[in-house]
Amino acid sequence: MENEKLILWEPIKNNPFERFYNVMDLRTLQWNGNFELSFLDHQNNRMYHFTYKQDEANFYAIRHFRMLEEFCWTNYETLIDL
């Protein structure tokens, strides 16, 4: 019989990763056997590194991901005048 444990989620207080109050930019995205991400925190000028390890229990560190191109409309006035 397998033993199970209930883990209660408790939110992080003063979360440095709160996206609405602390802007971060993705700086690096790489695969070298593990999937690694680095973010720059603009408020504190700190880099955060996240590693998703590939191991036997978790054969694929990431199942899939999607990158979308971001763009900015600079011609709002032209579009509104139509």
N, C-alpha and C positions, 0 to 999 in steps of 0.2 A: 504494500500500500504506500502511496506517495504522500508525503507530508506537504501541505500547502500553508502559506503564510499570507495574511492580509497585511498589505502595506498601505497605510493612509497617506494620501497626497497632502502635503503642506506647501502652500505657495512660498516662494522665496521673498523675504522682506528686503526692500531696497534693491530689487532685481536689476543688475547692470545690463541685462539683455532686454529690458522693456522697450519694445520698438516704438511706442508712441512718445516716450520721453527722452529716449537716448538713441540718436541716429547712428547706425553702423553701416559700413560699406564692406562688401565682400572684396577681399584683396587677393586671395589665392584659392584655387580649387585644383587639387591634384590627386592623382591615383598612382601610388607606388607600392601596391600590395594592400594598402589600407587607403581609405578615402579621407583626405584631409582638407579642412576648410580653415581659412584665416579671415578674421574680421577686424577692422579698425574702428575703435570707439572714439568718436569725435569729441565727446565731452571731456573724457579723461586722457585722450591721446594714448590709448593702450591697445595692444593687439591681443586678440583672443584666438586660440587655436583649438579646433575640435577634430578629433580623430575617431573615425568609425572603423574599428579593427575587424579584419576578416580572420576568422578562426574556424575550427571544426564545428563548433556549436552554432555559429552564425556564418555559414559558408560564404554568403555574399554580404559584405558589410552594408551595401546599399542595393536594394532590388532595382530601383529605377529613379531617375531624377529628370527634371525638365528645366531647361534654361530658356527664358523668353527675352527677346530683344526689347529694350525699353527705348522709347523715343519721346520727344517733347514737341508739341505743336507750337510753333512760333508765329503762326499766322491766324490767330484767333479773330483778330479784327476783320480780316478778309472773309473768313468763314461766316461770321455773324452778319456781315453786310449783304450776304447772298439773298 
